[in-house]
Amino acid sequence: MKPFHALLVLPVIALLGTPFFPFVNSATPWFGLPPVLVWVCAWCVLTSLILAFVLRRDERSGRLAPDAEDGA
């Protein structure tokens, strides 16, 4: 396991810890929406970006071979 694989733990901690973060459970709206909704949507986008980053790093390090076209 490479050190950059530790980034995969961030979305898990952020989403499982949502009920325990006081700044997310406030009554003050963020961008006119409930803070929990903004928090979860932001982490959905960030999770996709983190997964893409880890996939690219794995491909570059040779752990994963890029997809080959059929018949080539």
Contacts in CASP RR format, 6 or more apart in sequence:
PFRMAT RR
TARGET T0000
AUTHOR 0000-0000-0000
METHOD contacts of the structure
MODEL  1
MKPFHALLVLPVIALLGTPFFPFVNSATPWFGLPPVLVWVCAWCVLTSLI
LAFVLRRDERSGRLAPDAEDGA
2 57 0 8 1.000
2 58 0 8 1.000
2 61 0 8 1.000
4 53 0 8 1.000
4 54 0 8 1.000
4 57 0 8 1.000
5 54 0 8 1.000
7 50 0 8 1.000
7 53 0 8 1.000
7 54 0 8 1.000
8 50 0 8 1.000
8 51 0 8 1.000
8 54 0 8 1.000
10 46 0 8 1.000
10 50 0 8 1.000
11 43 0 8 1.000
11 46 0 8 1.000
11 47 0 8 1.000
11 50 0 8 1.000
14 39 0 8 1.000
14 43 0 8 1.000
14 46 0 8 1.000
15 40 0 8 1.000
15 43 0 8 1.000
18 24 0 8 1.000
18 36 0 8 1.000
18 39 0 8 1.000
18 40 0 8 1.000
19 25 0 8 1.000
21 39 0 8 1.000
23 35 0 8 1.000
24 35 0 8 1.000
24 36 0 8 1.000
24 39 0 8 1.000
25 35 0 8 1.000
25 36 0 8 1.000
26 35 0 8 1.000
28 35 0 8 1.000
29 35 0 8 1.000
30 38 0 8 1.000
31 38 0 8 1.000
55 64 0 8 1.000
58 64 0 8 1.000
59 65 0 8 1.000
59 66 0 8 1.000
END
